Structure formats: C-alpha cells, structure tokens
Amino acid sequence: MTETPPGTAERVVVVGGGHAGTTLAGLLRQGGYRGELVLLGSETDLPYQRPPLSKKFDGDGPVQWLRPAEFYREQDITVRLGEQVTVVDRAARRVRTASGGTYAYDVLVLATGAVPRGLTLPGADTRGVITLRTLSDARVLRGYLADRGRLVIVGGGYIGLEVAAAARANGVEVTVVEREGRVLARVASTRFSQALTRHHRARGTDIVTGARVVGLTSRHGHVDGVELADHGRLECDAVLVGVGAVPQDGLARAAGLECDEGIVVDGRARTGDPSVLAIGDATRRPVAGVPGSLRLESIPSATEQARQACSVILGTATPAAEVPWFWSDQFGLKLKIAGVVREPGDSGAQVTRGTAVRGDPSSERFALFHHEDRIVTAVESANAPADFAAGRKFIASRRRVDPARLADPGTPLSEAVMN
Ligand SMILES: Cc1cc2nc3c(=O)[nH]c(=O)nc-3n(C[C@H](O)[C@H](O)[C@H](O)COP(=O)(O)OP(=O)(O)OC[C@H]3O[C@@H](n4cnc5c(N)ncnc54)[C@H](O)[C@@H]3O)c2cc1C
C-alpha cells in the first residue's frame, strides 16, 4: 500500500466524535490543514465533555459541549452524528457506515474510545442497573439521584467514587461495593486509597471492600437489591456499575490492525498501516520511562495523542512526550495524579521504592511523592496544585530528590532536588 507522504493528505476521516477525535479535528485546522475533514460519530449529541458526567448533578447538569455548533461550520469540519462506522476497507482506503454511507480517506484516524464493562450476573440487565459513559447515561443517572433513593455502586474506581461523592452531596444513601481489598486498587497507591476511603466514609458513604457481587434482585422488573457472596444483600433503588471500560478496538481488529486490548500504536499514534492512526481510550500506547505499553484513559492522554496524530498528518515536528496525568473531583477534593504508581511490593527491576508524604492525608490537602532509587515516578495529590506541578517536573526531569525534604512542608520543594 502506498503511503501518503506527511503533509500531503487531502482527505482525513476521523472515526469517533469524542474528546480525542474532536480535539484532533480542531488541531488540524489550527495547524493549517485545508483538505477535507470528516468526523463520524455514532452518538447523536454534538461532541461533549465526559468528566462532568460523573461530577456534576446540580445546576444545569452535566452538558458541556466540546465546541459550539458553529465551530464545525466555521472550520469546515463535516460532522456526521449518529453514523456508526462498520467497516474499514484498508485496501480501498475507505470506510462504510451502518446507514450505507462510504467515505474515502488518505488518512484515517480511529478515535473510537471505550465502553463500560458490564456485569455478567443474574439480573444484570434489570431496569435501574446502569453504567456511565454517555450523556444519555448521565441523564438516566440524574433521574435516579433526583429521587434521593438508595444507590449501590459496584466498583470503587474513580468514576464510582466521583458519583458516590456527588450522590451523597444530593442526599442519596450510597454504598460502594469493591471486589478488591481497597478502592482504586488498580490505579492508586494503598495510602491514597486509604485517605480517600476515610474522606468518603466521613461523609456518610458506606464502602464495602473484598465483596463479590453474585446477583441482582428485582421487584416489578426494577432492581431492588445486590447480593454479595459473604456480605448478605444490600437493598437499593438503583445500581451503578463502574467496573472499568473496554477499548473499542473491534473495527481495527476486523481490519487486520494489531490489537491487544486496545489498538496498538507507537509514540506518534501510528498503527502498522501508515494510512491509519489511532488515538484516545481505544489505544494501547508506549509511555516514556515505563516499560511495555499501557492503556491510559484520560483527557490529557487523548489530547496528547491528538497532537501526535496532528503532527504526523501535517508532517510537523513530533511533540515532546508528556508525563501522563489526570484529575478527579470528589467532594471538595481536587485530586491530581501524575506518573504511574507502583507499590513497594510490585515486581520490576531491583529498585528501592518509597513514598514521601507531604501534609496530612487525613486532612484535605496533601501530596504523596512515590520514588524509586530517589527518583520521583508518581505523585498523588489532593488540593495541592503546586506540589502536583513540582511532582510532574520531578518525574519528567528524573533528577534525584531527598525524600525527607519532600516530606517536610516547611522546606520548599525546589530544595528537595539533590545536586
Ligand atoms: C464519567 C466519566 C468521567 C471521566 N472523568 C475524567 C476526569 O475527570 N479526568 C480525565 O482525565 N478523564 C476522565 N474521563 C475519561 C475521559 O473522558 C476519556 O479518557 C476521554 O473521553 C477519551 O476520549 P476518546 O475520544 O478516546 O473516547 P470517547 O470520549 O469515548 O469517544 C469515542 C467516541 O467514538 C464513538 N464511536 C465508537 N465507535 C464508533 C464507530 N464505529 N463509528 C462511529 N463512532 C464510534 C463513540 O460513540 C464515542 O462517542 C472520564 C470518563 C467518563 C466516562
């Protein structure tokens, strides 16, 4: 297959009108791309922000458009909503949609995102059992929360905890059920998990860990309980299932592109086909300083990959690699996390791991600096933007630090770097 030389594409087709795809479309026009630009999205709403869906249940609700409708017209971006791409024909360089449309491309960008993992349990498809990914999911959830009933959240990940916080603030009774021994077990350090657990419990959220859901019960076709293996039955009016997301890599897989729980891309969003790029939650990607490849599900990662794809399409310089990071809001806690958290017992090279705790994790302001051989590899922070910013710089610079100074709030962080 002949490659379109960088900077010469005349038809770019983006599949997926989420954060990654929409950001890329804007960047391409901003970077001077004048060719045809088509954004195909299976949702019927204009592209919107997902973070507010789990955080904002008051006021105007969760709708925040990524761009106003006129933006797409002014920028000559053809947006086709409600268009599900069903086939990628790489040999002919065109995609087909469920409605029968075909779109030819010089460069195709797959930005198909992820979908919530469901529960495969008796009663999992009962009314009142919901997941949260789209605006319409959020509208359904909002309806339940308005009734101030009892909500069980299956899964103590970031989305589950954010909804728990918002629901409690709305007077809803909330129980979080987590299979692992602690919340955020996959993504956060034990100390951070413990601190957040304390904050949630202090605000009345019940958190049950080490609990396996074995079934959901219903009354008149609506969920009314969650049965746990060893912890009895929890009565409820709604269940939110927040047990992770599955990358939407089916299109890519069917088109013969390499996938491994996510479309495999390099550090510039390129797949094995020079005419096909992939960005966002659908991908598995390398991360500087971390062995192997990772699936990152965050706005900063989607934005970074959109920049990478833009540079490939326009033939401009590759943007510098970023330290991965994301944020979460729970109650009054603005949480910011950067790097990849590894626990002292995790496998890996022979390194000495430790954590410098700056501030009191039972208060509302603190930062945890995780280090390996005195090099900071991750920072987890609550209401501590300056500590977070310094932590990101430490991670990027890989300079050695003095953990005792990091842990001393009286010592400026700039003095923690060892010469
Ligand atoms: C409730 C919630 C809260 C979040 N909060 C945060 C946060 O606080 N901070 C943070 O950093 N990240 C957060 N995230 C994660 C963040 O929203 C995602 O990382 C980001 O949206 C990924 O963008 P994306 O474009 O890759 O995928 P998506 O936003 O999922 O967009 C993919 C789009 O592609 C469409 N699509 C899929 N297949 C096809 C097809 N075949 N044809 C056409 N269209 C298709 C989908 O319908 C979807 O609209 C949150 C996510 C959720 C769900």
The ligand as a MOL file (V3000), in Angstrom:
LIG
                    3D

  0  0  0     0  0            999 V3000
M  V30 BEGIN CTAB
M  V30 COUNTS 53 58 0 0 0
M  V30 BEGIN ATOM
M  V30 1 C -17.9850 9.6060 33.5580 0
M  V30 2 C -16.5650 9.8420 33.1270 0
M  V30 3 C -15.7720 10.7330 33.8390 0
M  V30 4 C -14.4570 10.9620 33.4550 0
M  V30 5 N -13.6910 11.8470 34.1740 0
M  V30 6 C -12.4240 12.1000 33.7910 0
M  V30 7 C -11.6180 13.0320 34.5000 0
M  V30 8 O -12.0410 13.6140 35.4970 0
M  V30 9 N -10.3610 13.2790 34.0600 0
M  V30 10 C -9.8420 12.6480 32.9670 0
M  V30 11 O -8.6990 12.9030 32.6030 0
M  V30 12 N -10.5760 11.7420 32.2730 0
M  V30 13 C -11.8550 11.4560 32.6610 0
M  V30 14 N -12.6040 10.5500 31.9610 0
M  V30 15 C -12.0020 9.8410 30.8180 0
M  V30 16 C -12.1170 10.6630 29.5380 0
M  V30 17 O -13.4090 11.1590 29.3880 0
M  V30 18 C -11.7050 9.8000 28.3770 0
M  V30 19 O -10.3640 9.4360 28.5530 0
M  V30 20 C -11.8770 10.5250 27.0450 0
M  V30 21 O -13.2240 10.8540 26.8430 0
M  V30 22 C -11.3740 9.6450 25.9090 0
M  V30 23 O -11.6870 10.2370 24.7060 0
M  V30 24 P -11.8580 9.3420 23.3920 0
M  V30 25 O -12.1820 10.3060 22.3010 0
M  V30 26 O -10.7230 8.4280 23.2420 0
M  V30 27 O -13.1170 8.4090 23.6820 0
M  V30 28 P -14.6330 8.7810 23.8560 0
M  V30 29 O -14.7690 10.0790 24.5440 0
M  V30 30 O -15.2660 7.5760 24.4540 0
M  V30 31 O -15.1890 8.9560 22.3790 0
M  V30 32 C -15.2510 7.9140 21.4560 0
M  V30 33 C -16.4400 8.1660 20.5590 0
M  V30 34 O -16.3420 7.2910 19.4430 0
M  V30 35 C -17.6420 6.8340 19.1220 0
M  V30 36 N -17.5050 5.6070 18.3430 0
M  V30 37 C -17.0480 4.4050 18.7740 0
M  V30 38 N -17.0770 3.5070 17.7660 0
M  V30 39 C -17.5450 4.1520 16.6950 0
M  V30 40 C -17.8140 3.7510 15.3470 0
M  V30 41 N -17.5850 2.5180 14.9340 0
M  V30 42 N -18.3090 4.6590 14.4920 0
M  V30 43 C -18.5380 5.9410 14.8970 0
M  V30 44 N -18.3070 6.3770 16.1590 0
M  V30 45 C -17.8120 5.4940 17.0320 0
M  V30 46 C -18.2670 6.6470 20.4880 0
M  V30 47 O -19.6700 6.5850 20.4060 0
M  V30 48 C -17.7710 7.8730 21.2240 0
M  V30 49 O -18.6280 8.9470 21.0360 0
M  V30 50 C -13.9210 10.2820 32.3290 0
M  V30 51 C -14.7180 9.3770 31.6230 0
M  V30 52 C -16.0370 9.1560 31.9960 0
M  V30 53 C -16.8830 8.1740 31.2300 0
M  V30 END ATOM
M  V30 BEGIN BOND
M  V30 1 1 1 2
M  V30 2 1 2 3
M  V30 3 2 2 52
M  V30 4 2 3 4
M  V30 5 1 4 5
M  V30 6 1 4 50
M  V30 7 2 5 6
M  V30 8 1 6 7
M  V30 9 1 6 13
M  V30 10 2 7 8
M  V30 11 1 7 9
M  V30 12 1 9 10
M  V30 13 2 10 11
M  V30 14 1 10 12
M  V30 15 2 12 13
M  V30 16 1 13 14
M  V30 17 1 14 15
M  V30 18 1 14 50
M  V30 19 1 15 16
M  V30 20 1 16 17
M  V30 21 1 16 18
M  V30 22 1 18 19
M  V30 23 1 18 20
M  V30 24 1 20 21
M  V30 25 1 20 22
M  V30 26 1 22 23
M  V30 27 1 23 24
M  V30 28 2 24 25
M  V30 29 1 24 26
M  V30 30 1 24 27
M  V30 31 1 27 28
M  V30 32 2 28 29
M  V30 33 1 28 30
M  V30 34 1 28 31
M  V30 35 1 31 32
M  V30 36 1 32 33
M  V30 37 1 33 34
M  V30 38 1 33 48
M  V30 39 1 34 35
M  V30 40 1 35 36
M  V30 41 1 35 46
M  V30 42 1 36 37
M  V30 43 1 36 45
M  V30 44 2 37 38
M  V30 45 1 38 39
M  V30 46 1 39 40
M  V30 47 2 39 45
M  V30 48 1 40 41
M  V30 49 2 40 42
M  V30 50 1 42 43
M  V30 51 2 43 44
M  V30 52 1 44 45
M  V30 53 1 46 47
M  V30 54 1 46 48
M  V30 55 1 48 49
M  V30 56 2 50 51
M  V30 57 1 51 52
M  V30 58 1 52 53
M  V30 END BOND
M  V30 END CTAB
M  END
